[in-house]
Structure formats: structure tokens, C-alpha cells
Amino acid sequence: LATTLLLAAWPAAAAEAATPATPRGSVPDFELVSLDGRFVTLSQLPPQVTLVSFWHSECPPCRREMPAIAAFARETPALRVVTVALQDRRATERDGELLPHGGLHLLAPANPRPLLARFGNRSGAVPHSVMLDRERRICARRTGEIDDAWLRAAARNCGING
């Protein structure tokens, strides 16, 4: 936890400058457990532009960006939102009001660093957001807090017009 929070304090520009482990255009995958206990495999979800948001409840930038994600998801039905909590189920459920309604909310494994690296984040810093196109290729990525402007640009880059 201390490492995650320490890395969350990293400036976004420094985190973005890190060489990504998974290049844009690649097709990362995972199988994680949802808050309701189901196993979810990313590659088995129906094709749709997808935002994968890695977050931690004790990370202030993570908490600040959730309302922007929720608002953008409400106005962009073509977007699927998947949140991946980097804390235990109890902490995630406690802060469930932060999570976008209608999203798919998953729990990361006990050691999330390999999962984060697979999605282009070798540093392990949070928040980390990845947008995937309909073919599940990485088409936008950012380590650090995102906002409405980033979401709109990423969505356009990934095939959502409007």
C-alpha cells in the first residue's frame, strides 16, 4: 500500500515518460474477479471501446478523476468502463459511491505490478488509464490524473465520434 501511494504522488509527466511495457496497438488481457464474485476475462467481453481505469481508494488523483469518468460514461454509451481496484474488496466496497454506475468493477491481484506493466505502466503509479479500441488494442494511455479533455481525445482516437 505504501508503495502504491508513494507512486501515486509521482508527477504524471515523469510517469508518462517511462518506456511502456506494452506498446500502443497491442492487445493486453486479464482475468480478474468482479465485486459480485464473477471471473471476468477482458478478451471475452463483447467488442466495444473500453476504458480500463486502475485506481486506489487512498489515491487523491484517483478519487478526483472518478466523477469525470462517470460523467463521460453517462454521455458516451458507446464506451464501456472497467475499473480495476488496487486494494482489497472491503476498501473497494466502502468507496463504491466513487465508481461509475453501469461500469464493470474488478479487483486486482495481490501483486498488481505485472498487471499494470501489461497495460503499459512499469512504474506501478496510479491512477493509470488505458483506452482500448473495439479490437481491444491500446489506442490511448495515461499514467496520472485524467480529465474530460483527455477522455474526449482518447475516445476520438479509439473510434468514438462525437
N, C-alpha and C positions, 0 to 999 in steps of 0.2 A: 504494500500500500504506500509506504513512504517513497519508494522509487517511482511509482506511478505519479504520485502527487508532485514530487520534485520535478519529474519530466514535464508535467503539465505546466509548470512555471516557465519552461523554456520559451524563449521568444519564437513565435511562429516562423519568422524568416529563417532562423537557424535550423529549425526542424525541417522546413521545406527544402533547404539547401542540401540535406543529406541525400546521398545517392539511393534511389529506390531499389528495393529488393525485387519487386515485381514491376516490370515496365508497363507503361500505358499500352493498351491494346491486348494485354494478357487476360487470361480467364482464370481468376482465383476461385477457390471453392472452400466450403467448410460444412461440417455437420455439427450443429450446436443444439442445446436444449432450450426450448421456449419457456417463458414464465408459467405456462399452463402444463409443462411437463412433456410436450411433444418433441421428438427429434426432428430438426429441420435441416435439410441439405439445400444449400443455395442453388446448386445446379438442377435440382428437381422442381424448383418453383417455376410457374409459367413465365414465358418470356415477357419482360417488362423492364423499362428503365427503372433502376433501383438505386436508392441512396443507402449506403451502409455507413452508419454513424457509430464509431467506437467511443464510449464515454465512461466516465466515472462520477458517481454522485458527489464526491468531495472535491471535484474539479470545478472551480468557478467558471472558467470559459465554457465547459461542457454544459453547465446549468444555464448559462446566459444564451447559448445558441439554440437550445431546445424550442423556445417559443417561435423563433424564425423558421425552424424546420417544420414545426406543427402548422404554422400559418401557410407556408408554401405548399405543404402536402394537401391541405384543405382546398386550396385553389388550383391544384395541379393533379387531377385524378389519374393522369397517365403515369404518375410517379408512385412507386412502391417505396415505403420507408422501412428499413430494417435497423433497429438499434441493437448494439452489442454491448452489454453492461460488463465492465471490467471489475465487478465487485460481486459479493455473494447475493443470493436470491433475496434474503431479508432486506438488505440495504436497497436493492432494486425495487422491491415491492413498496418499501417505505416511501421512496421518491417517485412512485408510479405516476403521480399527477404531472410530472415533468414530461412524460413520454407522449409522443403524438398519438392521438386517437386513431384507431384503424391500422396502426403500424404493426409490424411483427417484431416482438421484443424478445431478445435472446440473451443467454448468459454465456460469457466467455469461459474457457477452461481455466483451471487454477493458475497455469502459467500462460498468459496471453501473448507473450512476446513473439513466439513463432507465428501465431495467427496474424498479429499486426504486421510482421515482416512480410508475410504472404500478400498483404494488401498495401505494400509499399512503404511501410513505416518501420525501419530498422531500429529507430531510437526508442520506440515504445511510448513516445509522448502522446498525450491526449489533450483535447479531442482530436480525432482523426476521422476524416470523412472521405469516402470513395463513392463515386457515381459510376454505375455500370450501364452500358447500353443494352438493348434488347437481346443481344447475343452474349451478354454477361462479360463483355470486355471492359476493362478500366478505361474510361474516357475523361475522367476528371478526378483529381485527388488533392487534398489539402490536409496538412497537419497544422493545427491551430484553429482558433475560433472562426466559424463561417458565419455569413450573414446573408440577407436576401439577395444582394447583388451577386455574391458567389454562387448561390443556388440557381439563380436565373441563368447566369453564364454557363454553368455546368450543365444544366438541363438542355440548353440550346445545343451545346457541344455534343451532347449524348443523344440528340434526336427528338427532343420535345420542343415543339414550336409554340410560341405564344408567350 
